[in-house]
Amino acid sequence: MNGKFKIRKTPLVLISVFLLLWLTGIVLGEPSRVLEQACSICLSCIGIG
Amino acid sequence: MEALRKWVQAVWFFLANGFWGFPVSQNIYKGPLKVICSPGLNCYSCPASTTYCPIGSLQQLLLSIRFSLQNGHYYFGTFVVGSMGLLGATFGRFVCGWACPFGLFQELLHKIPSVKYSIPKKLNWFKYGFLALFVVILPLVLVDQFSLGEPWFCKYICPAGTLEAGIPMVLLQPGLKKTIGWLYLNKMMILVIFIFWSVVASRPFCRTTCPLGAFYSLFNRYRLIKLKFNEENCTQCKACHSVCPMEIRFNETPDSGECISCMKCMTQACNYDAISLEIGGYSLPNRILTSGKKAGQTLT
């Protein structure tokens, strides 16, 4: 092991914050909207139309 | 290590683009896996794509935020930003170096023998502009009479979308050729520019334009898994400068937002254990990761 082992807390705080955001999105029903969007081709998005 | 990285990149390419039934279905994959966030930039309108592109989805949610609220839905993009943030806070730009299909595409182009040029560092800042303006502000602010905006980055810029979706969809559905206009030609021109630029410079899209790379770069200093600089071991030999594909001087800016953690500096350049892989504060022993001949190392 190189040097002393000291846990960095900032990444854990950030992961917790984004996990909370992610869960909030699930509670609000956002995954179904994301799935709906991802399953349809947006032609203008890919330069067609 | 470099061979392992190429294998991991290839695996991620096929995981994110694993629907090979598209020549029969003549359409994109529409299954439940598309609720999973693609770590790298990978257009979800690509016929083979099995996951959603976080940049595309975020724009779609933001451009329709008024419309959603009017209909009683609270889609603010928290699910997508949460997914991106979890990846960013854990890996940062490791994703760019190890799991991005468009990054792999640029690396392969850069292997074509040619004169090689560097990219002015000032251009690195442009990607933050693309993230703020084209992904967030313009889709959110400029709306039509139906309260709907446009996915500005996908529509006007994204060369990954042109390569993975624009070209294949026109080939799969020939009827679409009639609808090709200046928008398609504009995006083809952008793709061609990045193809030529990638031959002569290393990862130009990642460094100057990619909004996903810009987002992940914000976490590079604080991410869970990162490269650590052990100053006491550094001899200032500058071997790490010569191998870096992102032109970072690792010993001067170890937490640079540009670092894609390809680990070439650690495994191919540094002979003095001045660079190590750290997970949440624990430095992995270098002998696990470093093998093979390094720059300036002589066989005895």
Interface residues (C-beta under 8 A of the other chain):
Chain A: M1 N2 G3 F5 K6 I7 R8 T10 P11 L12 L14 I15 V17 F18 L19 L20 L21 W22 L23 T24 G25 I26 L28 G29 E30 P31 R33 V34 L35 Q37 A38 C39 I41 C42 L43 S44 C45 I46 G47 I48 G49
Chain B: N27 I28 K30 P32 K34 V35 C43 Y44 S45 T51 Y52 C53 G56 S57 Q60 L61 S68 H73 Y74 Y75 F76 G77 T78 F79 V80 V81 G82 S83 M84 G85 L86 G88 A89 T90 E150 P151 C154 K155 G161 T162 A165 G166 M169 V170 L176 T179 I180 G181 L183 Y184 N186 K187 M188 F219 Y222 R223 L224 K228 N230 D273 S276 G280 G281 Y282 S283 P285 N286
